[in-house]
Amino acid sequence: MRRLSLIAFAAGPLIAFACGPSKNFGDDGGVDSSPFSDSALPKGDAPACATGEYQAKQQPAAMLVLLQRSGSMAQNNKWVFAAQAVVGTLDQNVFDTMTLGLMAAPSSTVTGPACVFNLPVACGVPAFPQVNLSYAGTKKSSDGVGVRHDIKSWLTTNTIDQSPGDGNPLFDAIQSGIGALQLWPGPGKRI
């Protein structure tokens, strides 16, 4: 281990020197008749390490938040904590360039299967998001307008589904959400 540290210590200046700005060290006394001669380099400046400058730019994207709102979300304040997490997360600046929306399910009752005597069950899924996909911009949830405000308002005025049966139609809700994202006409990724 000590030998490796000594080698790294000794090689560090050499690597920094080799990749530093070019210097002219004059004639080394060698014969310049080979293809690898000193005369192959321009006098006064040898090549340096490659450098470049790049700027990252976020691609356009649409993100649909899919929230499960079955009766079990009432246990241990799950709905409250989920709503706060959604709003707090979407208020971050990284979402300013994105298109955002919200879909929550179950959203209605449907006729249940024969095993529950065809009674209504809370397994209805919305055909479209409750908060349409819209460009976020810099407006946050505390502003009077904007998609973040609309998401917060929807989460504030709508709670868990109180229908009997405590249905959780997550698979159908995911399919509906994918369909809504596919209908979004904008460029970029769909999340």
N, C-alpha and C positions, 0 to 999 in steps of 0.2 A: 504494500500500500504506500509505503514511504517512497519507493522507487517511482511509482506512478505519479505521485504528487510532484516529485523532483522533475520528471520528464515534462509534465504539464506546465510547471513553472518556467522551465527552460524554453519550451516550445511556444509559449504564449507570446512573447515579444516577436518571435520570428513570424508567427502567423499575422500578427498585427502589422508588422513591417511589410510583409508580402502583399497584404491587401490594402495598404495605405496608398496615399497619392504617389504617383510615379516620380522617380528621381533619376537624374543622370549621374551615373557613377563613373563616367569616363571609360577609358580603355582598360580592359583587364589583361592586356598583353597577349591575348590569344590570337590565333590565326583565323582570319575571317573568310576562309575559303569554303567552309561547310554550309549546308542549307540552314544550320542552326546557329549561325554566327551572330555576333553583336550588330553587324551592319544590316541585318534584316529588320531591326527595330528602327523607328524614326529617331534621329539624333535629338536628344534633349527630353524625350518623353517616352516612357515605357507604359504598356497597358496597365490599368488599375482594375480592381474588382468591379464587377457590374453593380450598378445601383439603379433604383427606380422608385417612383412615387406613385402610390395607388390610393384611391379614395373609395371606401365601401359605400354602396348605395342600396337601400332596402328596395326589394322588388315589390310591386303592388300585390296586395293580397286581400282576400275576403275571409273573415273568420266568423263562423256562426257558433255561438255558445249554446250548447244543448244542456238543459237543466232538467233533472228528474224531479217531479213535484208530487210524487205519490204520498199517501198518508204517512208512511214511515218517516218522511222528512220532518214531521212534527216532533219526533223523539230527539231529546237532548239538543234542541234548538238547531238542528241540522239546516233547516231552511234559512234561518236568520244568518248563520255563519256562511252558508253557500252564497247567499245574496250579497253579503258584505265582501266576500272574497272576489266575486265577479266584478262588482263595481270598483273596488280598490285596484284590482289588476288592470281593468280596462282604462282606468284613469292615468295610467303610466304613459309617458311621452312616446314610448316605442310604438304605441298603437295609433299615433297621430296620422300616419300615412296609410292606414288600413281601412277597409270597409268592414263594419261590424253589424251584427244582428243577434237576436235572441229567440230561441225556441224552447218551450217547456212542455213536458208531457208527463202524465196524461192531461188532456185538455177537455175531455168529455166522457160520457158513458156510452157504451155500446152493448148490444145484446150479448149476454154471456153464453157459453156453451151449455150443452144439455146437462153436463155434470153439475152445474149450478142452477139447474132448472130454468135456463134461459133468462135468468134475472139480469138486470143491468149491472155491468162491471165498469170500473174506471180504467178503461184501456183505449180511449179515443186519442188519436194523434192528430195534431193540426196539419192541414195541407200546406200551410205557409207559416213562416216565422211570425210570432206575436209582435216582434219588433223587426221591421223590414231591414234588410241589409242596406246600410247607408255609409257614406264616407265619414270618417270620424273627425278629421281635421283637428284643430287645437281646442275645441270646446270640450270641457270636462263635464262630469255628471252634475256638478254644482251650478253649471250655467243654466240659463232658462230654456235653451234650445239645443238640439243636436242629438245624435244617436245615443251617446252615453247618458244624457239626461233621460231620453226615452226608455232606455234599459232600466235605469234606476227607478223611474216612475212606475214601470210595469212591475218590477220586483217589489216595490212598496205597496202597490194597490192590489196585487194578486198574491195569494198565499198557496199553500198546498191544496191539492184536490181532496175534498171532503166526501167524495162519493163512496158508497159502500164497496168493499172488496179489495181496497188497497192495491189496485192494479199497477203494474210497472211495465208498460209497453216499450221498453228501451230499444229493442231491435227495430220495431216499426218506426219509432221516433228517429233513430239514426238514418234509416232509409229515407224518411221524409226530409231530414236535414240535408242529406247528400243531394236529393232532388232540388232543394231550394238553392244550394250552392251551384249546382250545374246550370240553373236558370239565370244566375247572375251574369250579366253581359260584360262585365269589366275584364281587363287583362289580369294576368298574374295567377298566383296560386290560390287554391281554395282550402281552407283549414277548418 
